[in-house]
Amino acid sequence: MSQGVQAAGDRPFPAQEDPPGLSMEGEDSQGPVRLRNGPGGRAAVWRDYVALGKPLIVLLLLATTWAGMVVGAGELPEPSLVFWTLLGGGLTAAGASALNQYIDRDLDAQMQRTRRRPLPDGRLEPKNAAVFGILLCLLGVMILAAAVNLLSAFLAALGAVYYVGAYSLLLKKATPQNIVIGGGAGAIPPLVGWAAATGSLVMPALFLFAIVFFWTPPHFWALALTRRQDYARTDVPMFPVVYGDPAARWAIFLYSLQLVALTLLLPGIGMVSSVYLLAAVALGAVFILRAWGLLRSGGTRRAWALYRYSSIYLVLIFGAMVLDTLLALPA
């Protein structure tokens, strides 16, 4: 299970690069601790390994996973099932994030936002980071296969391969549509949760996938507007770099309209009811107003505000689904 939420990369919380779909490119890692002798040095090494997994991004992905479980089951799943699903999914997502940082280590060294991460800063050996990422992915998928079900394990593995292989290795440096196409990686976690709770995937589950998928471009492109020079310096063909800020602002606005329209379809297919609808209307109105403000006036401050709000929006819209589902349960 990847971030792609970016997690672009690429990320919705400061200092992490998210899987595309689940934004994810933000601020740097915290300052390095180079002393490796004694307990303090060993603790610093472990903190660097934890940073490879982008824990804040993983938490966002797990929030959408849990929401997929609740909405899919129509109730609170068994605590043991939740535990094994989130553990397996979290390890897989963290492993994919570590592999993403291994692949991007040379790019990260050129970007002000990411140059203090453990690999470009020389605090960890690249081969160790790669092994760490592979082991986490394998362990996470095995936990899902053994303790949950094969479908959830397959989807988590697919998300990791999508994020690491399709996005990090191929799309990120190849096309301005990297975030659009790669956004599917971060949209897979809700499917993992749905599959874990029900053992199957049905059409309503794909709406959860689609929400994250359409959320990803405005989220990532808003961040890219604030980090345009970083991307230009590394020749990463992000949309604002290739087509310019005005085109990017229009694209953000249009994707925001599509995203909000999509969220308003869920009551119509019987997935949720009035509690969710009220929340979706209110949250969506703020999203569109912020995107409209960015379109009209531009500016790094407005782009950053939209980026930060989009992260909150994703958590709240999935939270509204959970609340609506639980309120519909018999007393």
N, C-alpha and C positions, 0 to 999 in steps of 0.2 A: 504494500500500500504506500503510495507516494504522497507526497506533498503536493503536488503539483501540484489543492488546493491547490509557489513558485514558486512554500511553501510553504516563484515563482516562484529558477529560480530566481532572487526570485522569492519575496516573503511578506506576510501581513503584519508581523511584529518586528520591532526594531532589532537589528543585528542578526537577522537570519535570512538566508535566501530560500524562498519557498519553491515548492514544485509548482510549475505553472498551473494555474487553476486554483491554487491556494497560495497566493502571492506570497510573495515570498522573496523578494530581494529588498533588503533594507540596510541597516547600519552594520558597522564592523563588529567583529568579536571584541571582547574587552581586552584591555592591554595585556601583553604577554608577561608571564612570570618565567624567567629563564633559569632561575635557580632550581636544579634538579636533585640536589643532595638533601637527604633527610626527609622527614614527614611532610614538610611544606612543599618540597620539590615534587614528591610523589603525588600530593594532592593537586598540584598545578597540572601535572600530566593527565590525571583523571578528568580534571575540568576541561582540558583541551579535547579529550575524547568525547566527553559529553557534548561539547560545542559542535563537534563534527555531525552529531545527530540532529542539530537544530531543534532543541526540545520544545521551544515555544511553538514552532510550526507543527511539530508532532501533536502537541496538545490541541491545536486547532483542527487538525485532521481527525483526531480521536473524538472531538466533539461532534463532528458530522457523522462519524461512524456510529456513535451511540445514538444519535438522532435517527439514523437509518434503522437501527435495531428497534427502537421504540415505535416508530411509525409503521415499520413493517409488521411487527408483532401485534400492534394495536394495544399494547400494554407494556408494563415494565418487565423486561426479560429476567430470568433467573440470575442472581448475582454471580454465580460461578460462570455462567455463560458470558456475562459482560466482562468479567475479569480476564478470561482466556482470550476473548476476542480483542479486547483493547491491548492486552499484553502482546499477542502475536502481531496485531496490526501496527502497534507502536514500534516494535523492534524492526519490522520490515520497513516502515517509513524512515526510521532513524538510519538504518543501513543504506537505504537508497540516498538519503541526504549526504551521508559520509562519502559515498561513491561519487555523488555530484561534486562535492568539494575536491575530491581527488582529481576528477577530470578537469575541473575549472581552476586548478591551482595556479596555472600560469596567467590566466585572465585575471584572477583575483589579485595577483601581485601588482597588476597595472592599475587597479581601480582603488581610488581613495576609500570607498565604502567598505572594501573587503580585504585590503592589504594586511590588516592585522589579524586575520584568521589564522588558525594554527598552522596550516600548511604553507601558505605564502610567507608567513613570518618565520618559518624554519623551526617551529617548536615541536613538530612531529615529523617523522619520516613518511614520505608518500606511500611506500609499500606497506607500512604498518596501517595506515589509514585505509588503504584498499582492502587489506585482509580483514580489518575490523568491519568495514561495510559489508563485505560478502558474508562474513559469519553472522552478522546481525540479520541480514535478509534471510539466510538459510534457516536460522533458528526461529525467526518469526513465522515463516511459512510452515515449518514443521509443527510448531505449536498449534497453528490454526488447523492443519490437517489432522492432527492427533486428538485435539481437545474440542474442536468446534465442528467443522465439516470441510469436505474437499472443495466445495464451491467457493467458500470464503477464502481458503488457501490459494486457490487458483486466481481469484480476483486480486488478492494482495500481491501475488507474484507478478501478475500482469501489470499492476500499477507500478511496481518497482522497475520492471523491464521498460515500460513506457517512459518513465521519468529519466532513467539512466541512459537507456539505449536510444529511444526515439528523440527525446528532447535534448538531453545534455550532450550526447555524442553527435547527433545529426542536425536537429532543427535549430538549435540556439544560434549557431554560427552560419546558417545556410539561408534563412528567409526572414523577412520582416513579419511573416505570419507565424513565427515560432511560438508565440504565446497562444495564439488562437488554436493551432493544431495541437500543441503540447498541453493545452489546458485540460485534456482528458485525464492526464495523470492525477491531478489533484481532485478530480471529480469522482474517482473510483472509491474512496473510503466509505461514502454512504452506501454504495452497493455492497461492500464487504459487510457492513453492519446489517443490512437487509438480509443478505444471504445467510449470515450467521444466525439470525433470529428465526428465519422461515425455511431455510434449506432450499430456497428457489429465488428466482428473479421474475417479476411480472412488470407490466407496463408502468404502473405508478412509480416503481423504483427508478425508472429512467428519468422521471421528472426531477428527482433529487440530483441525479447526475447532471442533468441539463442546467439546473440552477447554478451549480458550481462552475460548469463549463462556460456559461454566459457571464458569470461574475468575474471570471479571470481576466479578460482583456481590459475592462475599465480599471480594475484594481492594479494590474501590472503596468499599464501604460501611464497611469497617473504617477506611479513611482518613477517610471522611465523619464517622464518630463522633468522630474527633480534631479535626475542623475544623468542627464543627456550627455554631458561632456565625458563622464566616465565611460559610457557605452561607445561613444565616438572614438575615444582614445584606444579602445581595444578592438575596434572594427566589428563589434557585435551589432548586427543589423536590426536593432530595435525600431519599431514603427516610427517613433518621433525622430530618430536619427535619419532614417531613410526618406520619410515623406514630410518632415517638418512639424513644428508644433501645432499650427492651425489644423492640419489634417488629422493629427492625433487627437486634438480636442473634439473634433467632429465625430471621430470614430468612438471615443469614450462616451459621448452623449448618446449616440445611436445604440451602442451596446447596452447602455444603462436603461434606455427605453425598452429594449427587448427583454432584459433581465427582469425588470419590474412587471412587465406584461406577463411573462412566464410564471412568476410567483403568484399572480392573481388567477391563474387557471386552476390551481390545485383544488379550491373548493368546488369548482364545477365538475370535477371527476370524482368527487366524493372522498378525497383523501383527508380533508380537514374541513372545519366549519367556521363559524363566525368569529371565534376568538382569534384564530390565525388570520382570517381575512382582515380584521381591523388592524392587526399588527403589520401585516404585509402592506396595507395601504399607507399607513403612517411611515413605516421605515422606507418604503419605496418613494414616497413623496420627498423625503429628505434627500435620498440618493439622487433623484432627478434634479432637484433644486441645486444641489452641489455641483452636479455635472453641467447644468445649465450655466451656473456662475463661472465655472472654469471655461466653458465655451465662449461666453461673452467677454470675459476680462482676461483670461489667461493668468500666468504668473505662477511661480514656484509655490507660493504659500497656498494658493487655492488647490493646486495639484496635490500637495502634501496633505491638505485637509481632507480631500476626497479619498486619497489612499488610506489614511487612518480610519475614516468613517467606514469605508468599504469592508475593512476587517471586522469592525464591530457589527456591521450590518449582517455579515454572513453568520456570525454567532447568534445574533438575535433572531434572524429569520428561521434558522433551524431550531432555536429554542422555542419559538412560537409554535412550530409544528409539534414539538414534544408536549408543550403545555396543552395545546388543543386536544391532542390524542388522549392525554391523561384525564382531562376534564370530562371527556366523553365516556369514560368508564362508568359502569353502574356503581352507585353509591354502596 
